[in-house]
Structure formats: C-alpha cells, structure tokens
Amino acid sequence: MSIEELQIDTPDIDSENPQKGSERSEKGSLKPVLDVIPAEAYDNPTWKGLAYFGRDLVMYGLIIAGLIFLNNPFAVIALWVLSAMVISGLFIVAHDAAHGALFSSKRLNRVIGTIAMLPSWHVYEGWTLGHNRIHHGYTVREGFDFVWHPYTPEQFAAMSTLGRLRHRFEWSWFGAGAYYLREVWWHKMIVGAPPARWAKTIRRDRIIVWSFVAVASLALGALGWASYGGVVGILWMILKVLVIPFLGFNFVIASFVHLHHIQPNIRWWKRREWTKWHGQMEGTTVLRARFGLNFFFHWIMVHVPHHVDMRIPMYNLELATDAMKEAFPGTIHDEPLRFMDFVRNTRVCRLYDFDEGRWYTYREAAKRPAAEQVSEPVAA
C-alpha cells in the first residue's frame, strides 16, 4: 500500500489556506505563541547564512575528495558517515532557504537552496510545495500530512503479504531510509505530478538535479576508469562517491523526521478535530542535540518553534523555544536527542487508531476484532 492508496489528499492549495479557517481553527490559533517570540529571533543577516552554506560546502568538497583518492576501507566507511551528516547539513541550509528564513532575499534563498539540495538529489521547488504548503500547513492531520502518515490496523490487515512485510521493514529503525527514499523522494520529488501552477518550475528543477547527477556520474566514471580500470572500477567510483552518501543522507533525514512527529505522546488528529495548535505546538518536539552535533544538524531537532513560524532561522530556534516555554510551561516536549529513543519509537509506534488517538504495535493491533474483519488484500 502506497501513500496514494492511503487516500491522502493533496489540498487545493490555491483555494484552501491553512492560515485562514473556521471558528474551530481560530480556537486553536497560534497567535498567542507568535506574540511571545522575540523580534531578534527573526534576525537573519546575509553573511551568517552564507557562512553556514560556505562552511558546509567546503566540508562536502573535502569529503568528496577523500572518497575519490582514499581506498582504505576504514577511511571510506568513516567518510561515508561524515558525508551523510554533511549532506544533511547542506540540506538543512536549503530547507531554511526554502522557508525564506535563511536570507531576506527571495532570489538568494532560491539560488543557495537549489545548490545546497543538489548533493541530496532534491528538487527545490518540489520540496517547497510538499514541505512548506502541505506538511507545515497540515502537520499531523489525518489524510493531509503525507510525511510518516500512519496506517490504521484495518489498513494494515487489508494489505497483501508483500505490503505488510514492506511496512514492517520501512517502519523499523533500520528501514527508515527506504521509507523516505520511496515515499518522499521518489513519489514526491521525482515522479509525482505537481499541480499545474508549479509544474513548470518543478520540471525545471528536476532537470537541474538530474543534470547534476549525470555530470557527476560522468566525471566520477572517468576517474574510476583512470584509478581502477574497467567497468567495475567506473561503477565502484560512482557508488562510493555519489550513491552511498546519498543513501546515507536518506537514512539520516528519515530518522530526523520520524523523531519530529512520531512518538507515543504525539497524537495524529482526525480532520475535523485538528487545529493549528494541535499540529504545530503538540505535533512535534524539541530534541536537544548534544556532543556538538548541531555543527552538522543546525538545530533542526528544535522543531516546535520552526513549525510555529517557518521564518525563524535555524540558529535562532533555541531563543524562540526559551520564550515559548516560559509563556506556555508544560506544553512543549523538550528532552535530549537520543538515538535509542528513535529505536524505541519505531518499536512502539507501528499502527495508529485515529478514533482512539493512540499507537499500536503489530501484536496489539492483531488482537483487535476490527483488524480481523477486513478480508480483501490491498495490492502492495
């Protein structure tokens, strides 16, 4: 079962604005939160954004050089790990640019964002559409937010054997990268049909991404031939320098997004019960990265203020968090970032009941009578 078969809507974003709505939306307004965020949290001097971009780009270039010229297996593995983290850092810079938070200039945001997304093979305008307008506009809302949207026990029971096996793998900690690669990158970035209004710019950015991949592959293929000789040498160089770092990034970003929005205490809301407050204040987390990891991760785990207002640059998210916690004590989920929490969450949060507002493990879901009532399998 794919995201499309899950019947997730692509909102009519020309006519439905998540910032406007009914009395129900106004009761869950974020205005009281926005009012307490200090003005300095929005400061984004151009030099600072360029400094982060330049630093990450230099690190990426050095790692690529190391992967090209080094063959020691321990050195290569270490560089693969570093490459996944540095590509993630560049992606977070691009993510800030896509939100208009990195620079005041829309043009500069677009140029830097497009370049910074190339190592992760992401389409800038495609990301802006899906992430900014849908994921942020309808965070943890049933049928709208497509990122790690949960399946119900009944939907799981209706899957084919292959579909259930794939769900078990993709919703495990070690399969998270495969989930992101298929559901987000492939379906949304590469082959998804965008609304007509965005079709031209997304098609242009897809051409830019595939041109980068093609030119890089040709250059690396030539280096592989010169260094190792033969077709195997060509393929190994491309795999070592271009493909494996990209796959490593997919695992990192998938685990980040999972930690942002999937855990036992985060509720996904039925369509008519959802409010902006539920989505942006209660539907995500603040996880404090330790051991200097923000050098690579750029405070992306400080996620609640980012969802409240996308215009806050990454390096000011902690400042905004402090003000929000003081004004709304006990509301924000704030704890240290721990990899084992990600592992634990993937074991506990497998399937979801929107009526009950709770997560189920596969074993718990199998004991539910409703899960046994669905007999016709759904194609994987």
C-alpha positions, 0 to 999 in steps of 0.5 A: 500500500502506497501513500496514494492508496492511503487516500491522502489528499493533496489540498487545493492549495490555491483555494484552501489556506491553512492560515485562514479557517473556521471558528474551530481553527481560530480556537486553536490559533497560534497567535498567542505563541507568535506574540511571545517570540522575540523580534531578534529571533527573526534576525537573519543577516546575509553573511551568517547564512552564507557562512553556514552554506560556505562552511558546509560546502567546503566540508562536502568538497573535502569529503568528496575528495577523500572518497575519490583518492582514499581506498582504505576501507576504514577511511571510506566507511568513516567518510561515508558517515561524515558525508551523510551528516554533511549532506544533511547539513547542506540540506538543512541550509536549503530547507531554511532557504526554502522557508525564506528564513535563511536570507531576506532575499527571495532570489538568494534563498532560491539560488543557495537552496537549489545548490545546497539540495543538489548533493541530496538529489532534491528538487527545490521547488518540489520540496517547497510545495510538499514541505512548506504548503502541505506538511507545515500547513497540515502537520499531523492531520489525518489524510493531509500530512503525507510525511510518516502518515500512519496506517490504521490496523484495518489498513494494515490487515487489508494489505497483501503479504508483500505490503505488510512485510514492506511496512514492517521493514520501512517502519523499523529503525533500520528501514527508515531510509527506504521509507523516505527514499520511496515515499518522499523522494521518489513519489514526491520529488521525482515522479509525482505530478505537481499541480499545474501552477508549479509544474513548470518550475518543478520540471525545471528543477528536476532537470537541474538535479538530474543534470547534476547527477549525470555530470557527476556520474560522468566525471566520477566514471572517468576517474574510476576508469583512470584509478581502477580500470574497467567497468567495475572500477567506473561503477565502484567510483560512482557508488562510493562517491555519489550513491552511498552518501546519498543513501546515507543522507536518506537514512539520516533525514528519515530518522530526523523526521520520524523523531519530529512527529512520531512518538507515543505522546504525539497524537495524529488528529482526525480532520475535523478535530485538528487545529493549528495548535494541535499540529504545530505546538503538540505535533512535534518536539524539541530534541536537544542535540548534544556532543556538538552535533548541531555543527552538522544538524543546525538545530533542526531537532528544535522543531516546535518553534520552526513549525510555529513560524517557518521564518525563524532561522535555524540558529535562532530556534533555541531563543524562540523555544526559551520564550515559548516555554516560559509563556506556555510551561508544560506544553512543549516536549523538550528532552535530549536527542537520543538515538535509542529513543528513535529505536524505541519509537519505531518499536512502539509506534507501528499502527495508529487508531485515529478514533482512539488517538493512540499507537499500536504495535503489530501484536496489539493491533492483531488482537483487535476484532476490527483488524480481523474483519477486513478480508480483501488484500490491498495490492502492495 
